[in-house]
Amino acid sequence: MSSSRKRDLVQAYKERKRDRGVFAVRCAPTGQMWVAATPNLESQKNSLWFSLRLGSHRRADMAQAWKDHGAEAFSYEVLEEIDDTDLTPLGLSDLLKAREKHWREALGAGPVHS
């Protein structure tokens, strides 16, 4: 592959539209739920599942539920996608925080990250 082709692919990757929003993680056997907002819904599940598999996740209750019940007991659900077309980076950050707070209160969920 030519260096210009590699450069074009890297540029396209950096410029791709990322889905921003709020997601929930649920443990079916316990009914526990955790909610967080993220600027990249696509990569969040992989990152979260990776840290849980390694036993390195910061939330002790989530890590324990994963250890007790396994990956098959967990689900990742997108609760809300946010259109950030007209938002500044600060506006997006504020909106993500507000929507996370809304969903945590509405669902009685804890935070994904402590």
GIKAKA-V623469 format. One line per field, one symbol per residue. burial: # if it has 9 or more other ideal C-beta (glycine too) atoms within 8 Angstrom, else .. Layout:
burial=???
This chain:
burial=.....#............##########...#######.##..##..##.##....#.#..##.##..#...##.#.##..#.........#..###.##..##..#.####..
